[in-house]
Amino acid sequence: MRRLSAHFIFTNNGPPLRMGIITAGDDGTIINVEDTGGSLKESEPVEFYNGIVIPGFVNCHCHLELSHLKGKIARRTGLGGFLAELQQIRKSSPEKIISAASEADRAMYDEGIVLCADICNNSLTFSIKKNSKISYINLLEVFATDPGQAETRINEVVKLSEESERQQLPFNIVPHTVYAVSLPLFRLIKERTAENRVTSIHFMETEGEEAFVKEHSGPLMETFRKAGFVADKLLTPGNCVSAILDEVTPSGSLILVHNTFAERAMVNSINQRGNVYWCLCPNANLYIENRMPPATMLAGEGCDIVTGTDSLASNGSLSILSELMTIQEHFPSISLTDMISWATINGARALRQEDTYGKIEPGKKPGLLLLDGVDLINLKLSPETVVTRII
C-alpha cells in the first residue's frame, strides 16, 4: 500500500485537491482519497511529489500500425497529398512494422497512456497489444469509394474481427471517413455494428470533404482522381452531417476525429445524436494541414472533447501531454483542468471504460501520473513540463 500527495491532485471528481492524500493498493487500485484542506501534516508518512498528480492518459485515436512511417511523409501537403503519399509508402516488411509498433507502444506507456483506441487495417499489431501494459480497443477500419467493393470490404473486416476475437482483444468495426466509404458500404457497416460500444470516424479533417460528398468535386476529389483512388461511379451520402446521423450506427459512443474544419451548425446538428465525443489531435492537424481544430468553439458549444495522437506518420511522438501543450499554446484561455478532463475522464467515458479509468476515486485503477515543471501559480503547462508514471 502507498500513500501519495502533491501540490495538487486532479481527481476529476470535484475541484483539484491541494495537498490531498491518495491511498493506493499494491495493484494500483485507489483505496482512499483525502482532502486535507491544503494542510499536510509533516508527521504523516506520505510520498510527496512536486507538481500535479492526475489519472492516466486516454488516447482516443491512434494508428499504431503506421509507426514505421515516422518522418517519411512531407509536412503541410494537405490531407489529399498526405493520403496519396501514405498509400504509396505504407507497405513494409512485417518485421519492420512490428518492431516500430512495439517501440511506439513502449513510448506511449512511458508517456502515461493507460487506455488507447487504435485504428487497425491488419492484424500485425495484435500480439503487441495483447501483451502490452496499455489496455487497447481495436477499431477495425473499413473504406472503399467503389460501391462494387462493399461486400468484399465487409468480408475482409469480418475476418479481421475474428482474429481480434481469437486474441481476446476488444474490437469494433468502424467506417474510415464520410468521403472514403460508399453509401452501400456505409449500410453494410451499419448492419454489422448495431451493437457497437464504440464507433469512430475521421471527420472534417480537410475543407474538401463536404464538396467531395455533396458534389463529387473539389480539391480532395481532384487529388484522389489523380492518385486513382476514386471509382468511376460514386454513391455517397447527401452530406457529411446526414452521413453521421443517418448512416452510422446510433449504438454506443461516437468519436469524431480531427474536426479541423467542423462548423458550428454542423456540430450542433450532430450533437443531437447523443454520446458524441469530439477528438482533437492538434499535432497531426498542424503536420498535415497546418491548421488547428476549433477547440474553443467546440468547448463553447458544450461538446464532450477527447484527445488523441493520430500516428507517427503525421506526428513526432505519441504523447498526449504534447497534444495538450499544443492546445494550450494556441488556445491559452482553455484551463488546465478542462484539458486534463479531456485527456482522462472524457476519454474513459468515450471508450466505455470509466469504471476503471479516468478518475482518482476508491475502487478505480486509473494509473497515476505526475506532471512536473508546471506553473503551479497559474495552473498552466510550461515548456519544461514532463510527465512521469507514479503508478
LUMMI-646993 format. One line per 8 residues: number of its first residue (from 1); their letters; for each residue x, y, z of C-alpha. Coordinates in Angstrom, 3 decimals. Example, Ala and Ser with C-alpha at 12.3 -4.5 7.8 and 13.67 -1.06 7.14 Angstrom:
2
1) AS) 12.300 -4.500 7.800 ~ 13.670 -1.060 7.140 .
//
This chain:
391
1) MRRLSAHF) 0.000 0.000 0.000 ~ 1.192 3.550 -0.814 ~ 0.130 6.991 0.395 ~ 0.835 9.779 -2.076 ~ 0.482 13.552 -2.083 ~ 1.383 16.502 -4.317 ~ 0.866 20.229 -4.615 ~ -2.349 19.465 -6.495 .
9) IFTNNGPP) -4.321 16.316 -7.256 ~ -6.729 16.418 -10.186 ~ -9.180 13.665 -9.290 ~ -11.845 14.548 -11.913 ~ -14.271 14.150 -9.041 ~ -14.577 17.777 -7.984 ~ -12.137 20.709 -7.839 ~ -8.395 19.966 -7.672 .
17) LRMGIITA) -7.231 18.981 -4.193 ~ -4.371 20.953 -2.697 ~ -2.032 18.664 -0.749 ~ -4.586 15.852 -0.863 ~ -3.595 12.289 0.003 ~ -4.186 9.236 -2.188 ~ -4.021 5.757 -0.696 ~ -3.464 3.074 -3.334 .
25) GDDGTIIN) -3.163 -0.692 -3.111 ~ -0.186 -2.654 -4.377 ~ -2.072 -3.384 -7.627 ~ -2.790 0.329 -8.216 ~ -6.412 0.283 -7.080 ~ -7.399 3.506 -5.318 ~ -8.389 2.811 -1.714 ~ -8.999 6.321 -0.407 .
33) VEDTGGSL) -8.725 9.987 -1.383 ~ -8.402 12.508 1.435 ~ -8.995 16.248 1.157 ~ -6.598 17.779 3.684 ~ -7.801 21.302 3.001 ~ -4.309 22.163 1.808 ~ -2.648 21.330 5.122 ~ -0.392 18.301 5.064 .
41) KESEPVEF) 0.907 17.283 8.466 ~ 4.630 16.581 8.476 ~ 4.136 13.595 10.732 ~ 2.046 11.757 8.147 ~ 4.023 9.121 6.217 ~ 3.373 10.059 2.587 ~ 5.327 10.188 -0.663 ~ 5.217 13.856 -1.640 .
49) YNGIVIPG) 5.616 14.934 -5.275 ~ 6.361 18.383 -6.621 ~ 3.719 19.073 -9.222 ~ 0.277 17.789 -10.141 ~ -0.943 14.204 -9.863 ~ -3.554 13.179 -12.440 ~ -5.151 9.933 -13.668 ~ -3.522 8.066 -16.559 .
57) FVNCHCHL) -3.992 9.469 -20.063 ~ -6.514 8.026 -22.527 ~ -5.565 8.111 -26.211 ~ -8.821 8.082 -28.193 ~ -7.205 7.938 -31.637 ~ -4.027 6.182 -32.713 ~ -2.676 4.192 -35.684 ~ -0.026 2.009 -34.081 .
65) ELSHLKGK) 0.499 0.054 -37.311 ~ 1.832 3.196 -39.060 ~ 4.656 3.737 -36.569 ~ 7.287 2.671 -39.121 ~ 6.443 5.770 -41.208 ~ 7.781 8.308 -38.722 ~ 9.370 11.193 -40.631 ~ 8.673 9.590 -44.019 .
73) IARRTGLG) 5.844 11.869 -45.246 ~ 6.275 15.551 -46.064 ~ 4.590 18.114 -43.810 ~ 1.822 20.537 -44.800 ~ 0.853 18.883 -48.076 ~ -2.854 18.914 -47.210 ~ -4.854 15.804 -46.496 ~ -5.124 14.708 -50.116 .
81) GFLAELQQ) -1.370 14.855 -50.612 ~ -0.751 13.149 -47.286 ~ -3.091 10.243 -48.089 ~ -1.690 9.824 -51.587 ~ 1.859 9.597 -50.242 ~ 0.744 7.325 -47.390 ~ -0.741 4.780 -49.779 ~ 2.476 4.708 -51.790 .
89) IRKSSPEK) 4.813 4.036 -48.870 ~ 2.789 2.368 -46.103 ~ 3.710 -1.181 -47.148 ~ 6.796 -2.575 -45.486 ~ 8.063 -5.856 -44.125 ~ 6.015 -7.264 -41.231 ~ 9.183 -7.349 -39.119 ~ 9.795 -3.621 -39.618 .
97) IISAASEA) 6.163 -2.726 -38.909 ~ 6.060 -4.848 -35.753 ~ 9.392 -3.543 -34.465 ~ 8.365 0.096 -34.888 ~ 4.938 -0.543 -33.369 ~ 6.499 -2.283 -30.358 ~ 8.767 0.700 -29.742 ~ 5.818 3.087 -30.081 .
105) DRAMYDEG) 3.748 1.040 -27.628 ~ 6.517 1.247 -25.028 ~ 6.869 5.001 -25.619 ~ 3.135 5.534 -25.136 ~ 3.261 3.666 -21.840 ~ 6.208 5.785 -20.715 ~ 4.211 8.893 -21.684 ~ 1.469 7.879 -19.258 .
113) IVLCADIC) -1.125 6.387 -21.607 ~ -3.194 3.681 -19.916 ~ -6.002 3.177 -22.448 ~ -5.904 3.502 -26.238 ~ -8.364 3.211 -29.128 ~ -6.268 2.014 -32.050 ~ -7.249 2.041 -35.720 ~ -6.452 -1.240 -37.488 .
121) NNSLTFSI) -6.306 -2.240 -41.141 ~ -4.481 -5.513 -40.420 ~ -3.570 -7.786 -37.525 ~ 0.175 -7.112 -37.329 ~ -0.053 -5.185 -34.043 ~ -2.468 -7.565 -32.294 ~ 0.187 -9.577 -30.451 ~ 1.842 -6.348 -29.244 .
129) KKNSKISY) -1.432 -5.104 -27.809 ~ -2.272 -8.436 -26.225 ~ 0.960 -8.275 -24.203 ~ 1.058 -4.525 -23.638 ~ 0.801 -2.715 -20.310 ~ -1.693 -0.427 -22.078 ~ -5.327 -1.505 -22.437 ~ -6.279 -1.363 -26.132 .
137) INLLEVFA) -9.540 -1.320 -28.060 ~ -9.189 -2.274 -31.728 ~ -11.184 -0.099 -34.112 ~ -11.245 -2.122 -37.322 ~ -11.425 0.352 -40.158 ~ -13.325 -0.089 -43.434 ~ -13.159 2.052 -46.575 ~ -13.807 1.856 -50.321 .
145) TDPGQAET) -15.228 4.546 -52.605 ~ -16.266 1.939 -55.197 ~ -19.788 0.669 -54.396 ~ -18.908 -2.592 -56.117 ~ -16.280 -3.344 -53.466 ~ -18.638 -3.036 -50.499 ~ -19.240 -6.757 -49.962 ~ -15.539 -7.563 -50.339 .
153) RINEVVKL) -14.531 -4.942 -47.773 ~ -17.090 -6.171 -45.248 ~ -15.934 -9.755 -45.645 ~ -12.314 -8.660 -45.119 ~ -13.071 -6.751 -41.919 ~ -15.163 -9.615 -40.559 ~ -12.117 -11.886 -40.923 ~ -10.023 -9.278 -39.138 .
161) SEESERQQ) -12.591 -9.119 -36.330 ~ -12.412 -12.903 -35.934 ~ -8.638 -12.654 -35.444 ~ -9.088 -9.864 -32.887 ~ -11.586 -12.024 -31.036 ~ -9.224 -15.016 -31.109 ~ -6.560 -12.891 -29.457 ~ -9.099 -11.675 -26.892 .
169) LPFNIVPH) -8.746 -8.044 -27.934 ~ -11.957 -5.983 -27.745 ~ -12.941 -4.576 -31.136 ~ -15.488 -2.542 -33.044 ~ -15.882 -2.248 -36.809 ~ -15.815 1.413 -37.909 ~ -16.024 3.468 -41.137 ~ -12.879 5.363 -42.106 .
177) TVYAVSLP) -14.344 8.690 -43.254 ~ -17.510 10.053 -44.816 ~ -15.825 10.589 -48.188 ~ -13.973 7.244 -48.395 ~ -16.982 4.999 -47.709 ~ -19.610 4.432 -50.392 ~ -23.268 4.527 -49.428 ~ -23.703 0.741 -49.904 .
185) LFRLIKER) -20.636 0.128 -47.724 ~ -21.944 2.516 -45.057 ~ -25.143 0.483 -44.886 ~ -23.350 -2.850 -44.665 ~ -21.195 -1.445 -41.849 ~ -24.301 -0.182 -40.053 ~ -25.831 -3.671 -40.196 ~ -22.692 -5.157 -38.660 .
193) TAENRVTS) -22.345 -2.525 -35.937 ~ -25.834 -2.386 -34.435 ~ -24.376 -3.244 -31.025 ~ -21.131 -1.260 -31.182 ~ -19.979 0.101 -27.844 ~ -17.598 2.497 -29.575 ~ -17.564 3.853 -33.128 ~ -15.105 6.362 -34.540 .
201) IHFMETEG) -14.808 8.143 -37.864 ~ -12.307 10.665 -39.225 ~ -14.403 13.814 -39.681 ~ -13.880 17.203 -41.358 ~ -10.110 16.862 -41.379 ~ -9.983 18.933 -44.575 ~ -12.320 21.501 -46.072 ~ -12.691 19.390 -49.228 .
209) EEAFVKEH) -14.790 16.705 -47.538 ~ -18.195 18.328 -47.958 ~ -17.631 19.123 -51.646 ~ -16.428 15.566 -52.234 ~ -19.551 14.063 -50.660 ~ -22.208 16.508 -51.907 ~ -20.949 17.343 -55.388 ~ -18.160 14.851 -56.142 .
217) SGPLMETF) -15.881 17.818 -56.732 ~ -13.270 19.970 -55.019 ~ -9.539 19.695 -54.235 ~ -9.796 16.409 -52.323 ~ -11.657 14.830 -55.232 ~ -9.049 16.058 -57.703 ~ -6.195 14.660 -55.633 ~ -7.966 11.321 -55.287 .
225) RKAGFVAD) -8.707 11.144 -59.013 ~ -5.052 11.772 -59.883 ~ -3.987 9.081 -57.414 ~ -6.512 6.600 -58.795 ~ -8.436 6.321 -55.530 ~ -11.887 7.183 -56.926 ~ -14.259 4.746 -58.582 ~ -15.855 5.569 -61.954 .
233) KLLTPGNC) -19.265 5.580 -60.277 ~ -19.722 7.172 -56.866 ~ -22.592 6.681 -54.446 ~ -22.201 8.875 -51.371 ~ -24.428 10.200 -48.580 ~ -26.143 13.550 -49.170 ~ -23.710 15.467 -46.983 ~ -21.344 14.984 -44.058 .
241) VSAILDEV) -23.943 15.581 -41.356 ~ -26.535 13.216 -42.852 ~ -23.821 10.583 -43.180 ~ -23.168 10.750 -39.438 ~ -26.803 10.920 -38.342 ~ -28.316 8.502 -40.860 ~ -25.582 6.101 -41.964 ~ -23.548 5.490 -38.784 .
249) TPSGSLIL) -24.885 3.214 -36.070 ~ -26.711 5.069 -33.265 ~ -25.379 2.481 -30.821 ~ -22.800 3.389 -28.179 ~ -20.284 6.217 -28.230 ~ -19.369 8.035 -31.430 ~ -15.910 9.606 -31.633 ~ -15.466 12.179 -34.400 .
257) VHNTFAER) -11.756 12.529 -35.060 ~ -9.909 15.730 -36.051 ~ -12.835 18.137 -36.736 ~ -10.385 20.709 -38.083 ~ -12.989 22.232 -40.413 ~ -16.114 21.476 -38.374 ~ -18.600 24.343 -38.343 ~ -20.877 25.408 -35.507 .
265) AMVNSINQ) -24.155 24.431 -37.225 ~ -22.682 21.060 -38.141 ~ -21.581 20.483 -34.543 ~ -24.967 21.348 -33.079 ~ -26.797 19.063 -35.505 ~ -24.558 16.094 -34.784 ~ -24.674 16.592 -31.003 ~ -28.388 15.792 -31.141 .
273) RGNVYWCL) -27.382 12.145 -31.578 ~ -26.122 11.960 -28.003 ~ -22.974 10.193 -26.795 ~ -20.851 12.161 -29.278 ~ -17.200 12.847 -28.493 ~ -15.058 15.296 -30.456 ~ -11.465 14.084 -30.641 ~ -8.642 16.602 -31.053 .
281) CPNANLYI) -5.277 15.550 -32.498 ~ -3.765 19.007 -32.998 ~ -0.179 17.993 -33.727 ~ -1.334 15.870 -36.661 ~ -3.552 18.704 -37.927 ~ -0.572 21.046 -37.915 ~ 1.587 18.385 -39.601 ~ -0.896 17.782 -42.442 .
289) ENRMPPAT) -2.950 20.953 -42.917 ~ -1.037 23.469 -40.761 ~ -4.328 24.307 -39.089 ~ -5.738 23.844 -35.599 ~ -9.182 22.438 -34.781 ~ -11.730 24.941 -33.372 ~ -11.230 23.923 -29.757 ~ -12.798 26.990 -28.146 .
297) MLAGEGCD) -15.859 26.774 -30.383 ~ -16.336 23.089 -29.551 ~ -15.934 23.783 -25.845 ~ -18.308 26.740 -26.064 ~ -20.961 24.566 -27.669 ~ -20.790 22.173 -24.739 ~ -19.116 19.373 -26.701 ~ -17.571 16.404 -24.933 .
305) IVTGTDSL) -13.966 16.727 -26.075 ~ -11.343 13.969 -26.008 ~ -7.752 13.788 -27.215 ~ -5.696 11.544 -29.485 ~ -2.263 11.359 -31.044 ~ -3.001 10.034 -34.545 ~ 0.022 8.181 -35.954 ~ 3.761 8.646 -36.190 .
313) ASNGSLSI) 3.210 9.140 -39.922 ~ 1.738 12.537 -39.002 ~ 3.240 13.269 -35.595 ~ 6.625 13.452 -33.942 ~ 5.520 11.435 -30.917 ~ 2.545 9.596 -29.439 ~ 2.310 11.870 -26.413 ~ -0.951 13.172 -25.010 .
321) LSELMTIQ) 0.981 15.732 -22.969 ~ 2.450 17.112 -26.198 ~ -1.080 17.445 -27.622 ~ -2.211 19.353 -24.524 ~ 0.776 21.675 -24.730 ~ -0.118 22.447 -28.349 ~ -3.728 23.148 -27.397 ~ -2.641 25.480 -24.606 .
329) EHFPSISL) -0.223 27.306 -26.918 ~ -2.969 28.066 -29.430 ~ -5.895 28.417 -27.013 ~ -4.487 29.860 -23.756 ~ -7.994 30.567 -22.413 ~ -8.683 26.827 -22.046 ~ -7.965 25.783 -18.474 ~ -5.614 23.011 -17.464 .
337) TDMISWAT) -8.484 21.444 -15.514 ~ -10.548 21.167 -18.693 ~ -7.677 19.804 -20.757 ~ -6.885 17.132 -18.164 ~ -10.554 16.121 -18.168 ~ -10.488 15.805 -21.962 ~ -7.379 13.619 -21.806 ~ -8.576 11.374 -18.979 .
345) INGARALR) -12.186 11.012 -17.809 ~ -13.787 12.119 -21.094 ~ -11.667 9.602 -22.970 ~ -12.554 6.865 -20.496 ~ -16.254 7.642 -20.963 ~ -15.931 7.722 -24.736 ~ -14.345 4.256 -24.677 ~ -16.858 2.978 -22.100 .
353) QEDTYGKI) -14.098 2.287 -19.564 ~ -14.952 4.858 -16.902 ~ -15.474 2.135 -14.272 ~ -11.691 1.641 -14.269 ~ -10.014 4.691 -15.793 ~ -10.289 8.463 -15.784 ~ -10.925 9.302 -12.123 ~ -8.944 9.086 -8.929 .
361) EPGKKPGL) -11.543 7.625 -6.606 ~ -11.920 4.484 -4.493 ~ -12.374 1.277 -6.457 ~ -10.877 2.533 -9.692 ~ -7.489 1.670 -11.147 ~ -6.727 4.695 -13.335 ~ -2.947 4.802 -13.108 ~ -1.339 7.850 -11.517 .
369) LLLDGVDL) 0.849 10.360 -13.348 ~ 2.939 13.272 -12.160 ~ 3.060 16.473 -14.182 ~ 6.319 18.118 -13.120 ~ 7.539 21.526 -14.250 ~ 4.044 23.020 -14.226 ~ 3.333 26.678 -13.468 ~ 1.633 25.952 -10.143 .
377) INLKLSPE) 0.629 29.559 -9.507 ~ -1.363 29.940 -12.725 ~ -2.011 26.199 -13.250 ~ -0.522 26.214 -16.726 ~ 1.740 23.823 -18.570 ~ 5.191 25.170 -19.354 ~ 7.830 24.210 -21.931 ~ 9.573 22.339 -19.084 .
385) TVVTRII) 6.532 20.226 -18.145 ~ 7.158 16.481 -18.251 ~ 5.037 13.501 -17.317 ~ 6.218 10.641 -15.090 ~ 4.392 7.492 -14.066 ~ 3.867 7.063 -10.353 ~ 1.584 4.022 -10.645 .
//
